[in-house]
Amino acid sequence: MRLFKAVFAVGGLFTMLGIGSAMDESLAAQPGTGSGAVTLVCTVAGAPKGNAAFERAALCRNFAQRIGPALDAKVVLADVLPKGAAARWVRLELKLQSPSRIEAALTSHLHGKATNYPPLGVQVVDKPLGLREIDRLASLVAKSLA
């Protein structure tokens, strides 16, 4: 039996550090038509070595592919947030806390002001994390932004 639970925490209970190399801007989610481009700055900490599904580029692409349709916008991955009051962006900090738990800290600037969201997480009780759980967290993040 596969068991997993979504973990919602209130306020800044978790501190996350971003690590990784430069993100290729050509890694964009499916374009939307409604509201222009949104920049996604995505960092990953604690990813296990040797698992392609948990590499920074793969994880960030997965989240971008969920966020784009939720916002009806093209999502462009970048290393730095754009400047300006009209800029539309999402900062996503992913932390693999253990082989069975991943959490996401999320901040956005989509409607003229910055918004901080409570941390979201997925934990599996009986096995290590897999793509299904990563997809579940990506869907939770997208729903939070919509």
Salt bridges, closest charged atoms under 4 A:
ASP79 OD1 - ARG56 NH2 3.35
GLU103 OE2 - ARG101 NH2 2.10
GLU133 OE2 - LYS127 NZ 3.06
ASP135 OD1 - ARG66 NH2 3.33
